[in-house]
Amino acid sequence: MLRIAKFLIFIGIFLASAVITAAQGPDLRKIESPLQEEFDFRIGQILGLNLHIDGIKWTVLKADAGDMTRWTAGKTTKTSFTNELENLTDTPLILSIILLLEDDRGRQLERVELKRIKVGPGRYTQAIQKIKIDGGNLADTAKVYIFAEVE
């Protein structure tokens, strides 16, 4: 009976540690500043980055432009870019981001330079910036090339 109790306690501890590990989320990929990388990406999609760039944890990039049936070539559409960031250091950091929206063949459609994002020491921020982009370019976006640098 004692043997079964010890076995059940072992299973309980094992399962608890597995749950805690899963709750921590995917591993962060460490990258030195500047980041220069291309990702598959569509407007409206959440891009889970999970990057650690020189003290900044960058988990999410999202671009949202509302109803895609209203995206028309030659007509600008307000597009919100959301970045979720956390400063893992004890000093303030600034992240500069340039996004190149590309079509499925890698041709540049639009260059988006976001305002510099300041993140205080040990702080989390969800930075939302609105930019006007041609509706045709929004519809054709299939990739994003990201250039990001920590200052």
C-alpha positions in Angstrom: 0.0 0.0 0.0 2.8 2.4 0.9 4.4 1.6 -2.5 1.2 2.6 -4.3 1.0 5.8 -2.4 4.6 6.8 -3.2 3.9 6.0 -6.9 0.8 8.2 -6.9 2.7 11.0 -5.3 5.5 10.7 -7.9 2.9 10.8 -10.7 1.3 13.9 -9.1 4.6 15.7 -8.9 5.5 14.7 -12.4 2.2 16.0 -13.8 2.4 19.2 -11.9 5.8 20.0 -13.3 4.6 19.2 -16.8 1.7 21.6 -16.4 4.0 24.4 -15.1 6.5 23.9 -18.0 3.6 24.0 -20.5 2.2 27.2 -18.9 5.5 29.0 -19.4 4.9 28.9 -23.2 7.3 28.2 -26.1 11.0 28.9 -25.6 12.3 32.3 -26.5 14.7 32.4 -29.5 17.7 34.6 -28.6 18.8 37.0 -31.4 21.3 39.8 -31.3 20.3 43.2 -32.4 19.6 44.0 -35.2 17.0 41.4 -36.1 16.7 41.0 -39.9 14.4 38.1 -40.8 11.5 37.2 -43.1 8.2 35.5 -41.9 5.1 34.3 -43.6 2.5 36.8 -42.7 -1.0 38.0 -43.7 -2.8 41.1 -42.5 -5.2 40.1 -39.6 -2.9 37.2 -38.6 -1.1 37.1 -35.2 2.5 36.4 -35.7 3.9 34.7 -32.6 7.6 35.8 -32.6 8.8 34.7 -29.1 12.1 36.5 -29.6 14.6 37.7 -27.1 16.5 40.7 -28.6 19.1 42.3 -26.4 16.9 42.4 -23.3 13.5 42.8 -25.0 11.1 39.9 -25.2 9.0 40.4 -28.3 6.1 37.9 -28.3 3.5 39.2 -30.8 3.2 41.2 -34.0 -0.2 41.8 -35.4 -1.6 43.9 -38.2 -5.3 44.6 -38.4 -7.1 46.6 -41.1 -10.7 45.6 -40.6 -12.9 44.1 -43.2 -10.8 42.8 -46.1 -13.7 43.3 -48.6 -13.1 47.1 -48.2 -9.4 46.8 -49.2 -9.2 48.5 -52.6 -6.1 49.1 -54.7 -5.3 52.8 -54.8 -7.3 53.6 -51.6 -5.5 53.9 -48.3 -6.8 51.8 -45.3 -6.1 52.5 -41.7 -4.0 49.6 -40.4 -3.2 49.0 -36.7 0.1 47.4 -35.9 0.3 45.8 -32.4 3.5 44.7 -30.8 3.7 43.0 -27.4 7.0 43.6 -25.7 8.6 43.1 -22.3 11.8 44.7 -21.0 13.8 41.9 -19.2 16.5 44.3 -18.0 16.7 46.9 -15.2 17.4 49.8 -17.7 15.0 51.5 -20.2 15.2 50.2 -23.7 13.9 51.5 -27.1 12.9 49.2 -30.0 13.0 50.5 -33.6 11.0 48.5 -36.1 10.8 48.6 -39.9 8.5 46.2 -41.7 8.6 45.4 -45.4 5.3 43.9 -46.5 6.0 41.5 -49.4 3.9 39.5 -51.8 4.2 35.7 -52.1 7.2 36.0 -54.3 9.1 38.3 -51.9 8.6 41.5 -53.8 8.3 44.6 -51.6 4.8 46.1 -51.5 5.1 48.6 -48.7 7.7 49.9 -46.2 6.3 50.6 -42.8 8.5 52.4 -40.3 6.9 52.3 -36.8 7.5 54.9 -34.2 10.2 53.9 -31.7 8.8 52.0 -28.8 10.1 52.8 -25.3 9.8 50.0 -22.7 10.7 50.8 -19.1 12.8 48.5 -17.0 11.0 45.3 -16.1 7.9 46.5 -17.9 5.4 44.9 -20.3 3.9 47.0 -23.1 1.4 46.5 -25.8 2.2 49.2 -28.4 -0.4 50.0 -31.0 0.3 52.2 -33.9 -2.0 53.2 -36.8 -0.7 53.7 -40.3 -2.4 54.2 -43.7 -1.6 51.6 -46.3 -2.8 51.0 -49.8 -5.6 48.4 -49.7 -4.2 46.5 -52.7 -0.9 46.0 -50.8 -2.8 44.8 -47.8 -4.6 42.2 -49.8 -1.4 41.0 -51.6 0.7 40.8 -48.4 2.0 37.2 -47.8 5.3 37.8 -46.0 6.9 40.4 -43.8 10.6 41.2 -43.6 11.4 42.6 -40.2 14.3 44.9 -39.3 14.3 45.6 -35.6 17.0 47.2 -33.4 17.3 47.7 -29.7 18.8 51.0 -28.5 
